[in-house]
Amino acid sequence: MSIKQSGKSGRQTEWLLRVCFCTVLCVSSCAKNLPPAMQPMAPLFGQRGVGTANTIPPQASTDGMFPSGPAPAPLYPAYPTQLQTQQAELNPTAGTRWHLVSRSKERALSGGARYQEVRVQSEGGLVDISYVVFDSRSHTLRVIDQAAAQAGGNIIGAAMLYHGAVAGVNGGFFSKAFQPVGLMVTGGQTLGSFAEKSSLITGMVAVAGGEPYLLWNAEYEVGAGFSDALQAGPRLVSSSVAVGGLSGKRSCPRTFVATDGGRLWVLGVARTCSLAALAEILTTPQVFEMKVMRALNLDGGHSSALWAGPTSGEEISQPGWSTVRNYLGVVPKK
């Protein structure tokens, strides 16, 4: 009885070993022919990848999409940040109520920049906007100091021409003593102090390595090496959303600076509207033929001024009533 059981047990063991061996062969064969969704992904960077360790992913080619020029500099910082996006979404203004009424024929400025005028309308009335558009691959921004307290608003043209600007607007705020309010850097020289806790001055235009940026106060870093910088405010547009809580009561001329977050920039003057209305206009599709990602209010009212020097025809001069301490000029890159 025990011998028969032993023989039977041996045959069972042999049969199990054969089944296991066949199973291993089958799994091995299947592993070599996994469907694409189950196959392990080859390393893209680092060892055995197409790049080396610590390399960044290659950017998509933009050949033919933009005019020739220097390679794009990395944004400082890469904006919008997650926090800013959340804040903008929490406090948006009401849906836009503006529409485009008319657009003037553009006037060419040196280096590919252009000057244009638009008229927009809502239930509350009309707003006329004069503005300049430029690409930061061919132009940059320069803070122009104007220290003569009795110079008068008409000096804007002379100031722009002296500094080689093709266009420009009035800049930031100044005190009764004719001193800049907030940080002001021109040509690497600091003339004002950073306003950290102001409810009005909440952002800044800055230039680093020849590249312009539109930053919020929380993004400012001491010793960033700006060649030019100018604090102003309040913020008008953040993450392509009109900032909430802006006043909709006082209507006056407004000066602003805006960017699409990439290479396109707008400097302009709106006559006349409230801060809330300007924020809505800036986020209205088709007004500026670009999607505004960030926008900042500059000094306005009697200070609002714009100048542009077209490549043909008379220069465009819209001086302010007041003498201002500084200007923001659009200058060609060398």
Secondary structure, DSSP 4 states (H G I P E B T S, - for coil): -HHHHHHHHHHHHHHHHHHHHHHHHHHHHHHTT--GGGSPPPP-SSTTSSS-TTPPPPPPP-TTTS-S-SPPPPPSS-SS-HHHHHHHHHSBPSPP--EEEEEPPPEEBGGG-EEEEEEEEETTEEEEEEEEEEETTTEEEEEEE---TTS-GGGHHHHHHHTT-SEEEE---B-TTS-BSS-EEETTEE-S----S-SS--EEEEEETTEEEEEEGGG--TT---SEEEEE--EEEETTEEBTT---S--EEEEEEEE-SSSEEEEEEEEEE-HHHHHHHHTSTTSSSS---EEEE---GGG--EEE-BSSSPPEEE--SS--SEEEEEEE--
